[in-house]
């Protein structure tokens, strides 16, 4: 028995020969055991050698929610922006309660890709990733005097011991205390750049626009500690440049504007804005000298540029990033210091830098999409390629394993597309219906096994969603066409 089992392990492809010998040499019970062992080994080999195909029929993707369910409040009139409507209709998000959403699988994939882009840039400039508690002691916020300053914006709660906490909308107090607790920070360790990507909470009085303004959201927040104001400004510019690279990678047109420091405070602040009519921020810009500012940061109702006296024009924007030079606002009161060159304790200069992760996703959909179909920044598309198989009962279906073969070939030949290709195997639906679904979800490339797959060699229809072009290619042509697709 052990010899036969070892023989099967070495080469199960000789099944026919082995089975024939087993039938003539062993009783039925032993043969059954050998055969079952072979099936287990064969299954194990298949699953370890190639991942299962990603089949749309198996996805948790509730499509086409009724209008009366889209807002969670029963009023379809609340669908007040394009991104909210498209994300709900495509099953990317689903309302949980006012201002809070379930992020469904496609959205989670897109968000994970965005976080990878952010991680790469933050770590390339020396950022170190941490994860701080969402639950923050009220005592910290009272030290900074923001417990009362933020008022009803904070979600506040008490534990069983009557100790007060809040669900943090930001972590200046927490990270400053964290650094202060170390006690032996050296100037040689600065700049220290700590960042996280976590859920944040804000008690919005009127949540609206889906993920653009909710009560619970994801944000990347970085906090920096430097030896001097000059060094802190160098770090400030370093992070700002990294933000610029992030938006350039995503292909999003942005404007960097002067901004008010607001409740966070500090000496200087800038916002990264995506121009959009749905935006809630009013921006003033000068085309002569490229001056740009949020109206809130301007003194009075100015109509001329303070730098060149040119005419200012107003537009609207969606804030997706914010940078602050804090100085010693938090480090002084919470004791975040370092040992200088003379080994004397010195208060650290700080900065903080935010990126709205879920807001960037929603804003990019708002800006790039058509009225009916989602368009993603190329790097953030949940999946890059969707293959649509022939309809059941059609002549094209008679070509054996056509779509599955193309799927496997893409995965094997183009490693960067591993996990990026889905197969729409819902062959009971027409190709037109499945193409419509693919357009709604915004796959950059849709490959259709249509009528021309009956040709020799088979020809596939390739729909490029972001530019609206359609081309016809053989399997080799599809491989060459998708070879340079970039994936986050």
QUIWO-V144615 format. One record per residue. N is the residue number from 1. D_FIRST is the distance of its C-alpha to the first C-alpha in whole Angstrom. Layout:
BEGIN
n=[N | N]
d_first=[D_FIRST | D_FIRST]
END
This chain:
BEGIN
n=[1 | 2 | 3 | 4 | 5 | 6 | 7 | 8 | 9 | 10 | 11 | 12 | 13 | 14 | 15 | 16 | 17 | 18 | 19 | 20 | 21 | 22 | 23 | 24 | 25 | 26 | 27 | 28 | 29 | 30 | 31 | 32 | 33 | 34 | 35 | 36 | 37 | 38 | 39 | 40 | 41 | 42 | 43 | 44 | 45 | 46 | 47 | 48 | 49 | 50 | 51 | 52 | 53 | 54 | 55 | 56 | 57 | 58 | 59 | 60 | 61 | 62 | 63 | 64 | 65 | 66 | 67 | 68 | 69 | 70 | 71 | 72 | 73 | 74 | 75 | 76 | 77 | 78 | 79 | 80 | 81 | 82 | 83 | 84 | 85 | 86 | 87 | 88 | 89 | 90 | 91 | 92 | 93 | 94 | 95 | 96 | 97 | 98 | 99 | 100 | 101 | 102 | 103 | 104 | 105 | 106 | 107 | 108 | 109 | 110 | 111 | 112 | 113 | 114 | 115 | 116 | 117 | 118 | 119 | 120 | 121 | 122 | 123 | 124 | 125 | 126 | 127 | 128 | 129 | 130 | 131 | 132 | 133 | 134 | 135 | 136 | 137 | 138 | 139 | 140 | 141 | 142 | 143 | 144 | 145 | 146 | 147 | 148 | 149 | 150 | 151 | 152 | 153 | 154 | 155 | 156 | 157 | 158 | 159 | 160 | 161 | 162 | 163 | 164 | 165 | 166 | 167 | 168 | 169 | 170 | 171 | 172 | 173 | 174 | 175 | 176 | 177 | 178 | 179 | 180 | 181 | 182 | 183 | 184 | 185 | 186 | 187 | 188 | 189 | 190 | 191 | 192 | 193 | 194 | 195 | 196 | 197 | 198 | 199 | 200 | 201 | 202 | 203 | 204 | 205 | 206 | 207 | 208 | 209 | 210 | 211 | 212 | 213 | 214 | 215 | 216 | 217 | 218 | 219 | 220 | 221 | 222 | 223 | 224 | 225 | 226 | 227 | 228 | 229 | 230 | 231 | 232 | 233 | 234 | 235 | 236 | 237 | 238 | 239 | 240 | 241 | 242 | 243 | 244 | 245 | 246 | 247 | 248 | 249 | 250 | 251 | 252 | 253 | 254 | 255 | 256 | 257 | 258 | 259 | 260 | 261 | 262 | 263 | 264 | 265 | 266 | 267 | 268 | 269 | 270 | 271 | 272 | 273 | 274 | 275 | 276 | 277 | 278 | 279 | 280 | 281 | 282 | 283 | 284 | 285 | 286 | 287 | 288 | 289 | 290 | 291 | 292 | 293 | 294 | 295 | 296 | 297 | 298 | 299 | 300 | 301 | 302 | 303 | 304 | 305 | 306 | 307 | 308 | 309 | 310 | 311 | 312 | 313 | 314 | 315 | 316 | 317 | 318 | 319 | 320 | 321 | 322 | 323 | 324 | 325 | 326 | 327 | 328 | 329 | 330 | 331 | 332 | 333 | 334 | 335 | 336 | 337 | 338 | 339 | 340 | 341 | 342 | 343 | 344 | 345 | 346 | 347 | 348 | 349 | 350 | 351 | 352 | 353 | 354 | 355 | 356 | 357 | 358 | 359 | 360 | 361 | 362 | 363 | 364 | 365 | 366 | 367 | 368 | 369 | 370 | 371 | 372 | 373 | 374 | 375 | 376 | 377 | 378 | 379 | 380 | 381 | 382 | 383 | 384 | 385 | 386 | 387 | 388 | 389 | 390 | 391 | 392 | 393 | 394 | 395 | 396 | 397 | 398 | 399 | 400 | 401 | 402 | 403 | 404 | 405 | 406 | 407 | 408 | 409 | 410 | 411 | 412 | 413 | 414 | 415 | 416 | 417 | 418 | 419 | 420 | 421 | 422 | 423 | 424 | 425 | 426 | 427 | 428 | 429 | 430 | 431 | 432 | 433 | 434 | 435 | 436 | 437 | 438 | 439 | 440 | 441 | 442 | 443 | 444 | 445 | 446 | 447 | 448 | 449 | 450 | 451 | 452 | 453 | 454 | 455 | 456 | 457 | 458 | 459 | 460 | 461 | 462 | 463 | 464 | 465 | 466 | 467 | 468 | 469 | 470 | 471 | 472 | 473 | 474 | 475 | 476 | 477 | 478 | 479 | 480 | 481 | 482 | 483 | 484 | 485 | 486 | 487 | 488]
d_first=[0 | 4 | 5 | 5 | 6 | 9 | 10 | 11 | 12 | 14 | 16 | 15 | 18 | 17 | 16 | 18 | 16 | 12 | 13 | 15 | 13 | 10 | 13 | 14 | 11 | 10 | 12 | 13 | 12 | 8 | 10 | 12 | 10 | 8 | 12 | 13 | 11 | 13 | 16 | 16 | 16 | 18 | 21 | 20 | 21 | 24 | 26 | 25 | 27 | 30 | 31 | 32 | 35 | 38 | 39 | 43 | 42 | 40 | 43 | 45 | 48 | 51 | 53 | 57 | 58 | 61 | 64 | 65 | 62 | 62 | 64 | 63 | 66 | 67 | 69 | 68 | 72 | 70 | 68 | 70 | 69 | 66 | 63 | 63 | 63 | 61 | 58 | 59 | 58 | 55 | 54 | 53 | 55 | 56 | 59 | 58 | 61 | 65 | 64 | 60 | 57 | 54 | 52 | 50 | 47 | 49 | 52 | 49 | 48 | 51 | 52 | 49 | 50 | 54 | 53 | 51 | 54 | 56 | 54 | 54 | 58 | 58 | 56 | 57 | 61 | 59 | 58 | 56 | 54 | 54 | 54 | 57 | 57 | 59 | 60 | 63 | 66 | 69 | 71 | 70 | 71 | 75 | 75 | 75 | 77 | 75 | 74 | 77 | 78 | 75 | 76 | 74 | 72 | 70 | 67 | 68 | 67 | 67 | 64 | 64 | 66 | 69 | 68 | 69 | 66 | 66 | 63 | 64 | 65 | 65 | 64 | 67 | 68 | 64 | 64 | 67 | 66 | 63 | 64 | 67 | 65 | 63 | 67 | 66 | 66 | 67 | 69 | 67 | 64 | 66 | 66 | 63 | 62 | 60 | 59 | 56 | 55 | 56 | 57 | 61 | 63 | 67 | 69 | 70 | 73 | 72 | 69 | 69 | 67 | 64 | 62 | 65 | 67 | 64 | 64 | 61 | 60 | 58 | 60 | 59 | 62 | 62 | 65 | 66 | 68 | 70 | 73 | 76 | 77 | 77 | 73 | 73 | 74 | 72 | 69 | 70 | 71 | 67 | 66 | 68 | 67 | 63 | 64 | 66 | 63 | 61 | 63 | 63 | 60 | 60 | 63 | 65 | 68 | 70 | 73 | 73 | 76 | 78 | 78 | 79 | 77 | 77 | 76 | 74 | 77 | 77 | 79 | 78 | 75 | 74 | 72 | 70 | 71 | 70 | 73 | 72 | 75 | 73 | 73 | 75 | 76 | 79 | 80 | 83 | 82 | 84 | 84 | 86 | 85 | 81 | 82 | 80 | 80 | 79 | 83 | 82 | 82 | 86 | 89 | 91 | 91 | 91 | 91 | 92 | 89 | 90 | 89 | 91 | 93 | 91 | 90 | 87 | 85 | 83 | 80 | 77 | 74 | 70 | 70 | 66 | 67 | 69 | 70 | 72 | 74 | 74 | 76 | 76 | 76 | 73 | 73 | 76 | 76 | 72 | 73 | 70 | 71 | 70 | 72 | 74 | 75 | 77 | 75 | 76 | 75 | 76 | 75 | 72 | 73 | 71 | 70 | 68 | 66 | 65 | 63 | 62 | 59 | 59 | 62 | 61 | 59 | 61 | 64 | 62 | 61 | 65 | 66 | 64 | 63 | 65 | 66 | 63 | 61 | 59 | 59 | 57 | 58 | 55 | 53 | 53 | 52 | 49 | 47 | 49 | 47 | 47 | 45 | 47 | 45 | 46 | 48 | 46 | 47 | 49 | 49 | 47 | 44 | 43 | 43 | 39 | 38 | 41 | 41 | 38 | 38 | 41 | 39 | 36 | 38 | 41 | 38 | 37 | 40 | 42 | 40 | 43 | 43 | 39 | 40 | 43 | 43 | 43 | 42 | 44 | 42 | 45 | 45 | 47 | 50 | 52 | 52 | 55 | 54 | 51 | 54 | 56 | 54 | 53 | 56 | 57 | 54 | 55 | 52 | 54 | 52 | 51 | 49 | 50 | 48 | 51 | 53 | 53 | 49 | 49 | 51 | 49 | 48 | 48 | 51 | 50 | 53 | 53 | 55 | 56 | 58 | 60 | 62 | 62 | 61 | 59 | 57 | 55 | 52 | 49 | 46 | 47 | 50 | 49 | 46 | 49 | 52 | 49 | 48 | 51 | 51 | 51 | 49 | 50]
END
